[in-house]
Amino acid sequence: MTAEVVAILAIVLSFIGAWELIGSYESGIDLLPGVVVIILAILVFGFAYGTSRFGAFSVQDGVMMFELPIYLGRGRRIRRLALESIDYVMEDPIGASPTKVRVVLKDSTFFWISAAGLPPGGSDFLRVMVSAFPMEKTPSSPK
């Protein structure tokens, strides 16, 4: 489900919740169903906003800039990454098309980039990243 669909669902839920609250208040019935639907709408909208921002990034002048900080372990977070610090990029081994890629840095830390937060054509961009930063094959040792 895309973030836009989830946001529309949240809006619909909020209208239903408001209608429930108004109807419950006027008739003196329990307000709990309306409150539950409003809370559900807030949670769904928060999820939609979070997923729409999660994978968003831009590349300019050899620097990748992320909307949200990327956690690299040991308390290290980054919002900017020089492309020259990328060792290789590999596709997710589970999926048939690259819906997410693993970006491995030269210091062996890694993070994932998902096509879910990217604009249309995000999977194509991930394919380009995989081909631009291939994983070098180590020569097999002679037996």
TIMI-2910 file (N, C-alpha, C, CB; in pm, 1 decimal, decimal comma, always signed):
<rs>
+----------+----------+----------+----------+----------+----------+----------+----------+----------+----------+----------+----------+------+
!      n_x !      n_y !      n_z !     ca_x !     ca_y !     ca_z !      c_x !      c_y !      c_z !     cb_x !     cb_y !     cb_z ! resn !
+----------+----------+----------+----------+----------+----------+----------+----------+----------+----------+----------+----------+------+
!    +83,9 !   -116,6 !     +0,0 !     +0,0 !     +0,0 !     +0,0 !    +89,2 !   +124,1 !     +0,0 !    -95,9 !     -0,9 !   +121,3 !  Met !
!    +58,4 !   +218,6 !    -85,8 !   +140,0 !   +338,2 !    -91,8 !   +102,2 !   +434,3 !    +20,0 !   +125,5 !   +406,1 !   -227,7 !  Thr !
!   +189,1 !   +528,9 !    +44,1 !   +166,4 !   +626,0 !   +151,2 !    +43,6 !   +712,2 !   +122,0 !   +290,3 !   +715,2 !   +169,5 !  Ala !
!    +17,8 !   +740,7 !     -5,8 !    -98,3 !   +822,4 !    -41,0 !   -228,0 !   +749,9 !     -7,1 !    -95,4 !   +858,4 !   -190,1 !  Glu !
!   -232,7 !   +619,5 !    -34,2 !   -352,2 !   +540,8 !     -3,9 !   -374,3 !   +536,2 !   +147,1 !   -339,6 !   +397,5 !    -61,4 !  Val !
!   -267,4 !   +518,4 !   +221,7 !   -279,4 !   +513,7 !   +367,9 !   -324,2 !   +649,2 !   +422,2 !   -145,1 !   +472,1 !   +432,3 !  Val !
!   -275,1 !   +758,4 !   +363,9 !   -317,8 !   +891,8 !   +408,1 !   -466,0 !   +914,1 !   +378,7 !   -233,3 !  +1001,1 !   +339,3 !  Ala !
!   -512,8 !   +869,2 !   +263,6 !   -656,1 !   +882,0 !   +231,2 !   -738,4 !   +798,9 !   +328,4 !   -684,6 !   +837,6 !    +84,6 !  Ile !
!   -690,7 !   +678,3 !   +360,3 !   -758,6 !   +594,9 !   +458,3 !   -767,0 !   +665,1 !   +594,3 !   -686,4 !   +460,6 !   +472,2 !  Leu !
!   -660,0 !   +732,3 !   +634,5 !   -659,4 !   +805,1 !   +761,4 !   -760,1 !   +918,8 !   +760,3 !   -519,9 !   +859,4 !   +791,0 !  Ala !
!   -772,0 !   +988,6 !   +649,2 !   -869,0 !  +1098,2 !   +638,4 !  -1011,1 !  +1044,4 !   +648,6 !   -850,5 !  +1174,9 !   +505,6 !  Ile !
!  -1036,9 !   +933,6 !   +578,5 !  -1169,9 !   +872,7 !   +584,3 !  -1201,3 !   +827,7 !   +727,5 !  -1179,1 !   +752,3 !   +486,4 !  Val !
!  -1102,1 !   +764,5 !   +791,9 !  -1122,8 !   +721,3 !   +930,3 !  -1149,2 !   +839,1 !  +1023,6 !  -1001,6 !   +643,1 !   +979,2 !  Leu !
!  -1081,4 !   +950,0 !  +1000,6 !  -1103,7 !  +1065,5 !  +1087,8 !  -1243,9 !  +1123,0 !  +1069,0 !   -998,7 !  +1173,7 !  +1060,7 !  Ser !
!  -1294,2 !  +1123,5 !   +945,2 !  -1431,1 !  +1169,4 !   +923,7 !  -1531,9 !  +1075,6 !   +988,6 !  -1460,1 !  +1181,9 !   +774,5 !  Phe !
!  -1507,6 !   +944,4 !   +977,8 !  -1597,1 !   +847,9 !  +1042,1 !  -1593,1 !   +865,6 !  +1193,8 !  -1558,2 !   +703,1 !  +1003,7 !  Ile !
!  -1473,9 !   +883,8 !  +1248,3 !  -1461,3 !   +904,2 !  +1391,6 !  -1531,9 !  +1030,0 !  +1438,7 !  -1316,6 !   +910,3 !  +1429,9 !  Gly !
!  -1517,3 !  +1139,1 !  +1363,3 !  -1585,3 !  +1264,1 !  +1399,8 !  -1736,4 !  +1246,0 !  +1393,9 !  -1541,8 !  +1379,3 !  +1306,6 !  Ala !
!  -1784,7 !  +1175,3 !  +1291,4 !  -1928,2 !  +1150,5 !  +1277,6 !  -1978,5 !  +1066,6 !  +1395,6 !  -1958,8 !  +1079,2 !  +1143,1 !  Trp !
!  -1899,9 !   +964,3 !  +1434,9 !  -1934,7 !   +880,9 !  +1550,2 !  -1938,7 !   +964,2 !  +1678,7 !  -1834,0 !   +765,1 !  +1565,0 !  Glu !
!  -1838,7 !  +1049,9 !  +1697,2 !  -1834,5 !  +1132,0 !  +1817,8 !  -1954,0 !  +1226,9 !  +1825,9 !  -1704,6 !  +1211,6 !  +1822,5 !  Leu !
!  -1984,9 !  +1292,0 !  +1715,2 !  -2097,7 !  +1385,7 !  +1714,2 !  -2228,6 !  +1311,5 !  +1738,9 !  -2104,1 !  +1461,9 !  +1580,0 !  Ile !
!  -2246,2 !  +1197,3 !  +1671,5 !  -2369,0 !  +1118,7 !  +1691,3 !  -2379,9 !  +1065,1 !  +1832,2 !  -2374,5 !  +1003,5 !  +1592,9 !  Gly !
!  -2269,6 !  +1020,1 !  +1889,2 !  -2270,6 !   +966,6 !  +2026,1 !  -2299,2 !  +1076,1 !  +2126,8 !  -2137,1 !   +899,3 !  +2058,9 !  Ser !
!  -2243,0 !  +1193,3 !  +2105,0 !  -2260,8 !  +1304,5 !  +2198,7 !  -2405,9 !  +1352,4 !  +2199,4 !  -2166,9 !  +1420,8 !  +2162,6 !  Tyr !
!  -2466,0 !  +1362,4 !  +2079,3 !  -2603,8 !  +1411,2 !  +2070,3 !  -2704,0 !  +1312,1 !  +2126,6 !  -2638,8 !  +1442,1 !  +1926,7 !  Glu !
!  -2677,1 !  +1182,5 !  +2111,9 !  -2773,3 !  +1082,9 !  +2158,4 !  -2743,0 !  +1032,1 !  +2298,9 !  -2776,6 !   +966,8 !  +2062,9 !  Ser !
!  -2632,2 !  +1074,5 !  +2356,0 !  -2597,9 !  +1032,8 !  +2491,0 !  -2541,3 !   +891,9 !  +2499,7 !  -2717,9 !  +1042,4 !  +2577,4 !  Gly !
!  -2501,5 !   +836,3 !  +2387,6 !  -2444,5 !   +702,0 !  +2384,9 !  -2295,4 !   +712,6 !  +2417,0 !  -2467,9 !   +633,0 !  +2245,8 !  Ile !
!  -2233,8 !   +598,9 !  +2443,1 !  -2091,9 !   +591,0 !  +2477,3 !  -2004,5 !   +653,9 !  +2367,7 !  -2051,0 !   +444,5 !  +2499,8 !  Asp !
!  -1908,8 !   +734,8 !  +2407,6 !  -1819,5 !   +802,4 !  +2313,5 !  -1700,1 !   +716,6 !  +2271,5 !  -1769,7 !   +930,9 !  +2374,3 !  Leu !
!  -1682,3 !   +601,2 !  +2333,1 !  -1563,8 !   +518,9 !  +2309,8 !  -1542,1 !   +479,8 !  +2163,1 !  -1573,3 !   +395,0 !  +2392,4 !  Leu !
!  -1643,6 !   +435,4 !  +2087,8 !  -1616,0 !   +398,6 !  +1947,6 !  -1560,5 !   +515,0 !  +1864,3 !  -1743,3 !   +346,8 !  +1882,3 !  Pro !
!  -1613,2 !   +633,2 !  +1884,7 !  -1562,8 !   +749,1 !  +1811,4 !  -1420,6 !   +783,5 !  +1848,8 !  -1651,1 !   +868,1 !  +1835,5 !  Gly !
!  -1388,5 !   +775,2 !  +1977,8 !  -1253,1 !   +803,8 !  +2024,0 !  -1154,5 !   +700,8 !  +1967,7 !  -1247,9 !   +804,7 !  +2178,4 !  Val !
!  -1195,4 !   +573,5 !  +1967,1 !  -1108,9 !   +467,6 !  +1913,4 !  -1081,0 !   +491,3 !  +1765,6 !  -1173,5 !   +328,9 !  +1933,7 !  Val !
!  -1182,6 !   +528,2 !  +1689,1 !  -1163,3 !   +551,5 !  +1545,7 !  -1074,0 !   +673,2 !  +1522,3 !  -1299,1 !   +570,9 !  +1475,2 !  Val !
!  -1088,6 !   +778,1 !  +1601,0 !  -1002,3 !   +896,6 !  +1587,8 !   -856,8 !   +860,3 !  +1618,8 !  -1050,5 !  +1010,3 !  +1682,4 !  Ile !
!   -834,4 !   +784,4 !  +1724,6 !   -697,2 !   +742,3 !  +1758,5 !   -640,1 !   +655,5 !  +1648,2 !   -694,4 !   +665,8 !  +1892,9 !  Ile !
!   -721,0 !   +564,9 !  +1593,0 !   -676,5 !   +481,1 !  +1482,1 !   -638,4 !   +566,8 !  +1360,8 !   -786,5 !   +380,3 !  +1443,9 !  Leu !
!   -717,8 !   +671,5 !  +1333,3 !   -686,9 !   +760,6 !  +1221,2 !   -554,4 !   +832,2 !  +1242,3 !   -798,8 !   +863,0 !  +1202,0 !  Ala !
!   -529,0 !   +876,0 !  +1365,1 !   -402,2 !   +943,7 !  +1395,1 !   -284,8 !   +848,2 !  +1374,8 !   -402,4 !   +998,3 !  +1540,0 !  Ile !
!   -299,1 !   +724,0 !  +1421,6 !   -192,7 !   +626,1 !  +1404,3 !   -168,0 !   +592,9 !  +1257,1 !   -226,2 !   +499,6 !  +1480,5 !  Leu !
!   -275,4 !   +577,4 !  +1180,3 !   -261,8 !   +545,6 !  +1037,5 !   -195,8 !   +661,7 !   +964,3 !   -400,0 !   +513,8 !   +974,6 !  Val !
!   -236,8 !   +785,1 !   +996,6 !   -175,5 !   +900,6 !   +931,5 !    -28,0 !   +911,5 !   +968,9 !   -249,8 !  +1029,6 !   +969,6 !  Phe !
!     +6,2 !   +886,3 !  +1094,2 !   +146,2 !   +888,7 !  +1136,3 !   +228,1 !   +784,5 !  +1062,9 !   +156,9 !   +866,4 !  +1286,0 !  Gly !
!   +171,3 !   +666,4 !  +1044,7 !   +239,7 !   +561,6 !   +968,8 !   +261,2 !   +604,5 !   +824,8 !   +160,0 !   +431,1 !   +973,4 !  Phe !
!   +159,2 !   +663,6 !   +763,9 !   +170,1 !   +707,4 !   +624,8 !   +277,1 !   +814,9 !   +609,4 !    +35,2 !   +760,0 !   +574,6 !  Ala !
!   +279,9 !   +909,9 !   +701,8 !   +380,0 !  +1015,3 !   +693,7 !   +520,6 !   +958,3 !   +713,8 !   +351,3 !  +1124,3 !   +797,7 !  Tyr !
!   +534,1 !   +870,9 !   +810,9 !   +665,7 !   +811,8 !   +838,6 !   +718,7 !   +731,5 !   +722,7 !   +658,9 !   +724,3 !   +960,3 !  Gly !
!   +633,4 !   +650,3 !   +660,4 !   +680,9 !   +569,8 !   +548,2 !   +707,5 !   +654,4 !   +425,3 !   +580,5 !   +461,8 !   +514,9 !  Thr !
!   +637,1 !   +764,1 !   +410,8 !   +663,4 !   +848,7 !   +294,5 !   +796,4 !   +921,8 !   +307,4 !   +550,5 !   +949,3 !   +275,8 !  Ser !
!   +843,4 !   +945,5 !   +428,3 !   +968,9 !  +1016,0 !   +449,3 !  +1086,6 !   +922,1 !   +470,0 !   +956,6 !  +1107,7 !   +567,0 !  Arg !
!  +1060,0 !   +795,2 !   +502,6 !  +1165,3 !   +705,0 !   +547,4 !  +1274,4 !   +681,9 !   +442,8 !  +1105,2 !   +573,7 !   +586,2 !  Phe !
!  +1237,2 !   +655,2 !   +320,3 !  +1338,6 !   +624,2 !   +220,5 !  +1378,9 !   +742,9 !   +135,1 !  +1290,0 !   +515,5 !   +132,5 !  Gly !
!  +1328,3 !   +860,8 !   +166,4 !  +1350,3 !   +977,1 !    +81,0 !  +1493,3 !  +1028,6 !    +94,3 !  +1250,8 !  +1088,2 !   +115,5 !  Ala !
!  +1555,7 !  +1047,7 !    -21,5 !  +1689,3 !  +1103,7 !    -23,9 !  +1712,3 !  +1169,2 !   -159,1 !  +1796,2 !   +995,2 !     +4,5 !  Phe !
!  +1818,6 !  +1245,2 !   -168,1 !  +1856,1 !  +1306,1 !   -295,1 !  +2006,7 !  +1293,8 !   -312,0 !  +1811,1 !  +1455,2 !   -302,0 !  Ser !
!  +2049,7 !  +1297,6 !   -437,2 !  +2192,3 !  +1289,6 !   -468,7 !  +2228,8 !  +1413,2 !   -548,3 !  +2227,3 !  +1158,7 !   -548,0 !  Val !
!  +2330,3 !  +1486,1 !   -498,8 !  +2372,6 !  +1606,4 !   -567,5 !  +2521,7 !  +1627,5 !   -542,6 !  +2290,2 !  +1729,1 !   -520,7 !  Gln !
!  +2596,1 !  +1650,4 !   -646,7 !  +2739,9 !  +1677,7 !   -639,4 !  +2816,8 !  +1568,8 !   -564,5 !  +2763,5 !  +1811,7 !   -572,2 !  Asp !
!  +2778,9 !  +1443,5 !   -588,5 !  +2850,6 !  +1332,7 !   -527,0 !  +2820,0 !  +1309,9 !   -380,6 !  +2994,2 !  +1354,3 !   -541,9 !  Gly !
!  +2711,9 !  +1371,9 !   -331,0 !  +2673,3 !  +1355,9 !   -191,0 !  +2527,5 !  +1311,4 !   -186,1 !  +2694,3 !  +1488,7 !   -110,5 !  Val !
!  +2500,3 !  +1205,2 !   -109,9 !  +2365,2 !  +1156,2 !    -89,4 !  +2314,0 !  +1218,5 !    +39,9 !  +2360,6 !   +999,0 !    -83,9 !  Met !
!  +2199,0 !  +1288,4 !    +32,3 !  +2140,6 !  +1354,1 !   +149,0 !  +2007,4 !  +1287,4 !   +181,5 !  +2121,7 !  +1507,2 !   +124,1 !  Met !
!  +1989,7 !  +1249,4 !   +309,0 !  +1871,5 !  +1177,3 !   +353,5 !  +1777,4 !  +1270,2 !   +428,6 !  +1910,7 !  +1058,9 !   +441,6 !  Phe !
!  +1645,4 !  +1245,5 !   +411,5 !  +1544,0 !  +1323,0 !   +485,0 !  +1552,2 !  +1293,1 !   +634,3 !  +1401,7 !  +1291,5 !   +432,1 !  Glu !
!  +1566,5 !  +1165,3 !   +666,9 !  +1577,6 !  +1123,1 !   +806,1 !  +1716,8 !  +1067,8 !   +829,5 !  +1469,4 !  +1017,6 !   +841,8 !  Leu !
!  +1770,0 !  +1080,1 !   +949,4 !  +1904,4 !  +1026,9 !   +975,7 !  +1909,4 !   +874,8 !   +958,1 !  +1949,2 !  +1064,4 !  +1117,7 !  Pro !
!  +2020,9 !   +826,2 !   +907,9 !  +2044,7 !   +682,9 !   +890,8 !  +2130,7 !   +636,8 !  +1007,4 !  +2113,7 !   +651,2 !   +752,6 !  Ile !
!  +2087,7 !   +529,8 !  +1073,2 !  +2160,8 !   +476,3 !  +1187,5 !  +2263,1 !   +374,2 !  +1137,0 !  +2063,3 !   +411,3 !  +1291,4 !  Tyr !
!  +2390,1 !   +393,1 !  +1171,5 !  +2497,4 !   +305,4 !  +1126,8 !  +2556,7 !   +221,9 !  +1239,7 !  +2605,7 !   +386,9 !  +1062,3 !  Leu !
!  +2497,7 !   +222,8 !  +1355,5 !  +2548,2 !   +143,8 !  +1466,8 !  +2642,2 !   +225,0 !  +1554,7 !  +2619,1 !    +20,0 !  +1415,3 !  Gly !
!  +2662,0 !   +176,7 !  +1676,7 !  +2749,5 !   +240,1 !  +1774,7 !  +2717,7 !   +389,0 !  +1792,0 !  +2895,0 !   +222,6 !  +1733,3 !  Arg !
!  +2589,4 !   +423,3 !  +1788,4 !  +2548,3 !   +561,4 !  +1810,8 !  +2579,5 !   +655,9 !  +1695,7 !  +2612,9 !   +612,3 !  +1933,5 !  Gly !
!  +2616,4 !   +603,1 !  +1581,4 !  +2654,0 !   +686,2 !  +1466,1 !  +2533,8 !   +704,3 !  +1373,9 !  +2772,9 !   +622,7 !  +1388,4 !  Arg !
!  +2495,0 !   +828,5 !  +1353,5 !  +2386,3 !   +861,1 !  +1261,6 !  +2439,3 !   +959,1 !  +1157,7 !  +2263,3 !   +920,8 !  +1337,7 !  Arg !
!  +2391,2 !   +944,1 !  +1034,9 !  +2433,2 !  +1035,2 !   +928,6 !  +2311,4 !  +1088,3 !   +855,4 !  +2528,9 !   +964,9 !   +830,2 !  Ile !
!  +2324,3 !  +1208,0 !   +801,5 !  +2222,8 !  +1265,0 !   +712,6 !  +2280,8 !  +1292,3 !   +574,4 !  +2165,7 !  +1394,5 !   +772,3 !  Arg !
!  +2414,6 !  +1289,1 !   +565,1 !  +2482,9 !  +1311,0 !   +437,1 !  +2588,3 !  +1203,3 !   +421,3 !  +2547,2 !  +1454,1 !   +429,5 !  Arg !
!  +2606,6 !  +1158,1 !   +296,7 !  +2702,5 !  +1052,2 !   +270,0 !  +2769,0 !  +1078,9 !   +136,1 !  +2634,2 !   +913,1 !   +271,3 !  Leu !
!  +2900,9 !  +1085,9 !   +136,4 !  +2975,2 !  +1100,8 !    +10,3 !  +2968,3 !   +967,9 !    -64,0 !  +3125,2 !  +1143,8 !    +35,8 !  Ala !
!  +2938,5 !   +973,8 !   -193,0 !  +2927,4 !   +851,8 !   -272,2 !  +3058,5 !   +774,9 !   -277,1 !  +2882,2 !   +885,0 !   -412,8 !  Leu !
!  +3170,5 !   +843,0 !   -261,5 !  +3300,1 !   +775,7 !   -265,0 !  +3322,3 !   +685,2 !   -143,9 !  +3411,1 !   +878,3 !   -272,8 !  Glu !
!  +3240,7 !   +700,6 !    -40,1 !  +3256,1 !   +614,5 !    +77,4 !  +3176,2 !   +484,3 !    +65,0 !  +3212,7 !   +689,5 !   +202,6 !  Ser !
!  +3103,3 !   +466,9 !    -46,1 !  +3027,3 !   +343,8 !    -67,9 !  +3119,6 !   +238,2 !   -127,1 !  +2905,2 !   +369,1 !   -161,3 !  Ile !
!  +3122,2 !   +121,5 !    -64,2 !  +3202,0 !     +9,5 !   -114,5 !  +3124,3 !    -63,5 !   -223,8 !  +3239,4 !    -88,2 !     +0,7 !  Asp !
!  +3003,8 !   -110,2 !   -191,5 !  +2919,6 !   -174,1 !   -292,6 !  +2773,7 !   -167,5 !   -250,1 !  +2962,7 !   -320,9 !   -315,5 !  Tyr !
!  +2686,2 !   -191,1 !   -347,6 !  +2542,2 !   -193,5 !   -325,5 !  +2491,0 !   -325,9 !   -380,0 !  +2470,3 !    -71,0 !   -394,0 !  Val !
!  +2413,0 !   -396,6 !   -299,8 !  +2360,1 !   -524,3 !   -346,0 !  +2208,8 !   -529,5 !   -327,2 !  +2427,2 !   -640,6 !   -271,4 !  Met !
!  +2141,2 !   -602,8 !   -417,7 !  +1996,5 !   -617,0 !   -410,5 !  +1957,2 !   -703,7 !   -292,4 !  +1941,7 !   -676,1 !   -540,1 !  Glu !
!  +1834,7 !   -686,2 !   -249,5 !  +1779,4 !   -771,6 !   -145,6 !  +1769,0 !   -912,6 !   -202,5 !  +1639,9 !   -719,2 !    -96,1 !  Asp !
!  +1829,7 !  -1012,3 !   -140,6 !  +1828,0 !  -1146,8 !   -198,5 !  +1690,4 !  -1212,3 !   -197,7 !  +1924,2 !  -1234,2 !   -124,5 !  Pro !
!  +1596,6 !  -1159,1 !   -120,9 !  +1464,3 !  -1221,1 !   -110,9 !  +1374,7 !  -1179,4 !   -227,1 !  +1398,1 !  -1184,2 !    +22,1 !  Ile !
!  +1377,3 !  -1052,1 !   -265,3 !  +1287,6 !  -1001,8 !   -368,1 !  +1337,5 !  -1028,3 !   -508,9 !  +1266,8 !   -855,3 !   -349,6 !  Gly !
!  +1242,6 !  -1038,7 !   -604,8 !  +1279,6 !  -1060,6 !   -744,8 !  +1325,6 !   -930,4 !   -810,2 !  +1161,1 !  -1120,0 !   -823,0 !  Ala !
!  +1254,2 !   -822,1 !   -782,4 !  +1298,8 !   -692,6 !   -832,9 !  +1352,3 !   -613,9 !   -714,5 !  +1182,6 !   -615,0 !   -905,8 !  Ser !
!  +1444,9 !   -521,1 !   -740,5 !  +1503,5 !   -450,5 !   -625,4 !  +1404,4 !   -354,2 !   -560,9 !  +1628,3 !   -374,1 !   -668,6 !  Pro !
!  +1336,8 !   -401,3 !   -457,5 !  +1249,9 !   -312,4 !   -380,6 !  +1328,8 !   -247,6 !   -268,6 !  +1129,0 !   -388,9 !   -323,7 !  Thr !
!  +1442,5 !   -307,4 !   -234,5 !  +1534,7 !   -244,5 !   -140,9 !  +1674,4 !   -296,6 !   -169,7 !  +1493,6 !   -272,3 !     +7,2 !  Lys !
!  +1771,1 !   -213,4 !   -136,9 !  +1911,2 !   -249,5 !   -158,8 !  +1988,5 !   -228,9 !    -29,1 !  +1973,7 !   -165,5 !   -274,3 !  Val !
!  +2095,9 !   -304,6 !    -16,4 !  +2185,6 !   -291,5 !    +98,4 !  +2306,4 !   -212,5 !    +53,2 !  +2227,6 !   -431,4 !   +156,0 !  Arg !
!  +2330,9 !    -99,0 !   +117,5 !  +2444,5 !    -13,5 !    +85,8 !  +2552,6 !    -41,7 !   +189,5 !  +2404,1 !   +139,0 !    +84,4 !  Val !
!  +2667,4 !    -93,3 !   +142,6 !  +2778,0 !   -126,8 !   +231,4 !  +2886,9 !    -21,5 !   +212,6 !  +2832,7 !   -271,4 !   +202,9 !  Val !
!  +2929,5 !    +38,0 !   +323,0 !  +3032,4 !   +141,3 !   +318,7 !  +3171,3 !    +78,4 !   +329,7 !  +3010,7 !   +244,0 !   +431,7 !  Leu !
!  +3272,2 !   +156,1 !   +302,1 !  +3409,8 !   +105,6 !   +304,6 !  +3456,1 !    +65,4 !   +444,1 !  +3503,3 !   +209,8 !   +249,3 !  Lys !
!  +3390,2 !   +116,7 !   +547,6 !  +3425,1 !    +75,2 !   +683,7 !  +3340,9 !    -44,4 !   +730,1 !  +3406,9 !   +192,5 !   +780,5 !  Asp !
!  +3275,0 !   -112,4 !   +636,5 !  +3195,0 !   -234,6 !   +656,6 !  +3060,8 !   -211,7 !   +725,2 !  +3273,6 !   -332,6 !   +737,2 !  Ser !
!  +3024,5 !    -89,2 !   +756,3 !  +2889,2 !    -64,6 !   +806,5 !  +2794,6 !    -64,5 !   +687,5 !  +2880,6 !    +70,9 !   +885,9 !  Thr !
!  +2667,2 !    -86,3 !   +713,3 !  +2571,2 !    -90,7 !   +603,9 !  +2436,8 !    -36,2 !   +649,0 !  +2555,7 !   -233,5 !   +551,3 !  Phe !
!  +2351,8 !     -5,1 !   +551,5 !  +2213,5 !    +33,9 !   +575,6 !  +2132,9 !     -5,0 !   +453,3 !  +2200,9 !   +186,9 !   +605,8 !  Phe !
!  +2002,6 !     -5,9 !   +468,9 !  +1912,2 !    -43,1 !   +360,4 !  +1842,9 !    +80,3 !   +304,6 !  +1808,2 !   -145,2 !   +408,9 !  Trp !
!  +1820,9 !    +81,8 !   +173,7 !  +1739,4 !   +185,1 !   +109,6 !  +1623,1 !   +113,0 !    +43,0 !  +1823,1 !   +271,0 !     +5,0 !  Ile !
!  +1502,4 !   +156,6 !    +73,8 !  +1382,2 !    +94,6 !    +20,1 !  +1323,3 !   +181,6 !    -90,6 !  +1278,7 !    +71,4 !   +131,6 !  Ser !
!  +1262,9 !   +117,7 !   -189,6 !  +1196,6 !   +191,2 !   -297,2 !  +1061,3 !   +244,0 !   -252,9 !  +1180,0 !   +102,4 !   -419,7 !  Ala !
!  +1015,2 !   +203,4 !   -133,1 !   +882,6 !   +243,7 !    -85,9 !   +871,4 !   +394,3 !    -68,7 !   +850,7 !   +174,8 !    +45,4 !  Ala !
!   +974,1 !   +461,0 !    -21,4 !   +967,1 !   +604,6 !     +1,8 !  +1013,9 !   +688,4 !   -116,0 !  +1047,7 !   +639,3 !   +121,3 !  Gly !
!  +1056,0 !   +622,3 !   -223,1 !  +1106,6 !   +695,1 !   -339,5 !   +993,1 !   +731,3 !   -433,7 !  +1212,2 !   +612,1 !   -413,4 !  Leu !
!  +1011,4 !   +833,4 !   -516,5 !   +908,6 !   +867,5 !   -614,9 !   +898,1 !   +757,6 !   -720,9 !   +939,9 !  +1003,6 !   -681,4 !  Pro !
!   +798,4 !   +765,2 !   -810,3 !   +787,2 !   +664,6 !   -916,1 !   +919,6 !   +650,1 !   -991,4 !   +674,0 !   +701,7 !  -1014,0 !  Pro !
!   +955,2 !   +527,1 !  -1023,2 !  +1084,1 !   +500,5 !  -1085,8 !  +1193,0 !   +473,6 !   -984,7 !  +1123,9 !   +615,7 !  -1172,8 !  Gly !
!  +1156,7 !   +464,0 !   -857,1 !  +1254,2 !   +440,5 !   -752,0 !  +1326,0 !   +307,8 !   -767,4 !  +1187,2 !   +446,1 !   -618,3 !  Gly !
!  +1253,9 !   +204,9 !   -814,6 !  +1317,3 !    +74,4 !   -836,8 !  +1423,3 !    +83,6 !   -945,0 !  +1212,5 !    -30,9 !   -874,8 !  Ser !
!  +1396,8 !   +165,3 !  -1047,4 !  +1496,6 !   +183,9 !  -1153,9 !  +1622,5 !   +250,0 !  -1097,9 !  +1438,1 !   +269,5 !  -1269,4 !  Asp !
!  +1603,7 !   +347,6 !  -1008,7 !  +1719,0 !   +413,2 !   -948,4 !  +1799,6 !   +314,4 !   -864,5 !  +1674,0 !   +532,0 !   -862,4 !  Phe !
!  +1731,0 !   +226,9 !   -792,5 !  +1801,7 !   +127,1 !   -712,6 !  +1880,9 !    +32,2 !   -801,6 !  +1703,2 !    +48,2 !   -626,2 !  Leu !
!  +1825,2 !     -4,2 !   -918,1 !  +1900,2 !    -88,1 !  -1013,6 !  +2026,7 !    -16,6 !  -1061,2 !  +1811,3 !   -124,8 !  -1135,3 !  Arg !
!  +2015,7 !   +113,3 !  -1085,0 !  +2132,2 !   +191,5 !  -1128,6 !  +2237,5 !   +192,8 !  -1017,9 !  +2090,5 !   +337,2 !  -1166,2 !  Val !
!  +2193,6 !   +207,2 !   -893,1 !  +2290,4 !   +204,9 !   -782,5 !  +2362,5 !    +71,0 !   -774,8 !  +2220,3 !   +233,8 !   -649,2 !  Met !
!  +2287,7 !    -37,5 !   -795,4 !  +2349,3 !   -171,0 !   -790,1 !  +2452,5 !   -185,3 !   -900,5 !  +2242,2 !   -281,9 !   -802,5 !  Val !
!  +2421,3 !   -134,4 !  -1020,2 !  +2517,5 !   -146,6 !  -1131,0 !  +2633,4 !    -47,8 !  -1117,0 !  +2446,6 !   -124,2 !  -1265,1 !  Ser !
!  +2611,0 !    +66,3 !  -1051,1 !  +2717,8 !   +165,2 !  -1035,0 !  +2817,3 !   +126,0 !   -926,3 !  +2658,3 !   +301,0 !  -1002,9 !  Ala !
!  +2769,2 !    +51,7 !   -826,6 !  +2855,3 !     +9,1 !   -715,7 !  +2847,8 !   -143,4 !   -702,3 !  +2812,9 !    +79,0 !   -581,5 !  Phe !
!  +2905,3 !   -216,6 !   -798,0 !  +2894,9 !   -362,9 !   -792,0 !  +2982,8 !   -420,8 !   -681,4 !  +2933,8 !   -424,5 !   -926,9 !  Pro !
!  +2941,3 !   -536,2 !   -634,4 !  +3020,2 !   -607,0 !   -534,9 !  +3131,5 !   -680,2 !   -609,1 !  +2931,9 !   -706,3 !   -450,6 !  Met !
!  +3256,5 !   -651,9 !   -571,4 !  +3369,6 !   -714,4 !   -638,1 !  +3378,5 !   -859,1 !   -597,2 !  +3500,2 !   -641,2 !   -606,1 !  Glu !
!  +3397,9 !   -944,5 !   -693,8 !  +3413,8 !  -1087,8 !   -667,4 !  +3560,4 !  -1113,0 !   -632,7 !  +3368,6 !  -1174,8 !   -791,1 !  Lys !
!  +3581,1 !  -1185,5 !   -526,0 !  +3716,7 !  -1220,4 !   -490,2 !  +3757,1 !  -1344,7 !   -568,3 !  +3730,0 !  -1243,1 !   -337,7 !  Thr !
!  +3877,7 !  -1348,1 !   -624,3 !  +3917,3 !  -1465,3 !   -700,7 !  +3924,1 !  -1587,8 !   -610,3 !  +4052,4 !  -1441,7 !   -769,5 !  Pro !
!  +3876,1 !  -1698,9 !   -663,5 !  +3877,6 !  -1820,6 !   -582,6 !  +4021,1 !  -1871,3 !   -567,9 !  +3787,3 !  -1929,7 !   -645,8 !  Ser !
!  +4048,4 !  -1923,8 !   -452,8 !  +4184,4 !  -1970,1 !   -425,8 !  +4208,9 !  -2104,2 !   -496,4 !  +4208,2 !  -1983,7 !   -272,5 !  Ser !
!  +4330,0 !  -2124,9 !   -548,7 !  +4357,9 !  -2252,0 !   -616,6 !  +4359,0 !  -2368,5 !   -517,2 !  +4492,7 !  -2244,5 !   -690,7 !  Pro !
!  +4314,7 !  -2481,4 !   -566,0 !  +4308,0 !  -2599,4 !   -477,9 !  +4431,9 !  -2682,6 !   -486,5 !  +4188,4 !  -2684,7 !   -511,7 !  Lys !
+----------+----------+----------+----------+----------+----------+----------+----------+----------+----------+----------+----------+------+
</rs>
